[in-house]
Amino acid sequence: MLARGNRITRGAEYKTVVRRGVRCAAPHTVTYVTTSTEQRPPRFGFIVSKQVGGAVVRNTVRRRLKAVCAQAIDDVRPGADIVIRALPSAASADFAQLRDEVTRCLTRRAAA
């Protein structure tokens, strides 16, 4: 579970990261990253739309993405804002696939 300080909570913040962030696309996810010079912990947000599936499937995908980010949080530079959008194919992806995709994108765009 990500602590409150490690989560993006406002819609305007999501919009800013998605519009201004650097994008990294993968088969099951799209990751958007913005960085700032603020010395605060990295923050994560997740977008899992109804196109991914029903509520149970969406929540499963979201929980998997949160677990991946909780594992990778120490490798992300302070001040980074990261939004991960799950694509419809994420519903059929297993944890290892999602972990590999997100870790690769975080390493390329937000490594400490």
C-alpha positions in Angstrom: 0.0 0.0 0.0 1.3 3.4 -0.9 1.3 6.0 1.9 -0.9 9.1 1.3 2.2 11.2 0.7 3.1 8.9 -2.2 -0.2 9.3 -4.0 -1.5 11.8 -6.5 -5.0 12.7 -5.2 -6.3 15.6 -7.1 -7.8 15.6 -10.6 -5.8 18.7 -11.6 -2.6 16.9 -10.7 -3.5 13.9 -12.8 -4.2 16.2 -15.7 -0.9 18.1 -15.4 1.1 14.9 -15.3 -0.7 13.4 -18.3 -0.5 16.5 -20.4 3.1 17.7 -19.5 4.7 14.4 -18.6 7.1 12.3 -20.6 5.4 9.2 -21.9 6.6 5.7 -21.9 4.3 3.2 -23.7 4.2 -0.6 -23.2 1.8 -3.3 -24.3 -0.4 -3.1 -21.2 0.4 0.3 -19.7 1.3 3.9 -20.5 3.4 5.7 -17.9 3.6 9.5 -17.7 6.4 11.1 -15.6 7.0 14.7 -14.6 9.9 15.7 -12.3 10.4 18.7 -10.1 13.1 20.0 -7.9 11.0 19.8 -4.8 12.4 17.5 -2.1 9.4 15.4 -1.5 8.7 11.7 -1.9 7.7 10.5 -5.4 4.0 10.3 -6.0 2.0 7.8 -8.0 -1.4 7.9 -9.6 -3.4 5.2 -11.5 -5.9 5.4 -14.2 -7.9 2.2 -14.9 -10.9 2.9 -17.0 -14.0 0.8 -17.6 -12.5 -0.3 -20.9 -10.2 -2.6 -18.9 -13.1 -4.5 -17.5 -15.7 -4.7 -14.7 -15.1 -3.5 -11.2 -13.4 -6.6 -10.0 -11.0 -6.7 -12.9 -10.2 -3.0 -12.6 -9.5 -3.2 -8.9 -7.3 -6.3 -9.5 -5.2 -4.4 -12.1 -5.0 -1.3 -9.9 -3.9 -3.4 -6.9 -1.2 -5.0 -9.0 0.1 -1.7 -10.2 0.1 -0.3 -6.7 2.1 -3.3 -5.5 4.6 -2.8 -8.3 5.1 0.8 -7.5 5.4 0.1 -3.7 8.3 -2.2 -4.6 10.0 0.3 -6.9 9.5 3.4 -4.9 13.1 3.5 -3.6 14.4 3.5 -7.1 12.4 6.6 -8.2 13.9 10.1 -7.8 12.4 12.4 -5.2 9.9 14.9 -6.6 8.7 12.7 -9.4 5.0 12.5 -10.2 4.0 9.3 -12.1 0.7 8.4 -13.5 0.2 4.9 -14.9 -2.7 4.3 -17.3 -3.8 0.7 -17.7 -4.7 -0.3 -21.2 -7.5 -2.9 -21.9 -5.0 -5.6 -22.4 -3.8 -5.2 -18.8 -6.8 -7.3 -17.7 -5.2 -10.4 -19.1 -1.6 -9.6 -18.0 -0.2 -11.3 -15.0 1.7 -9.6 -12.2 5.1 -10.4 -13.7 4.3 -8.8 -17.0 3.0 -5.6 -15.4 6.0 -5.5 -13.0 8.5 -5.8 -15.9 6.7 -3.1 -18.0 6.4 -0.6 -15.2 9.9 -1.2 -13.9 11.3 -0.7 -17.4 9.5 2.6 -17.8 10.4 3.9 -14.4 14.0 3.0 -15.0 14.0 4.9 -18.3 12.1 8.0 -17.1 12.2 8.4 -13.3 15.3 6.6 -12.0 17.0 8.2 -9.0 
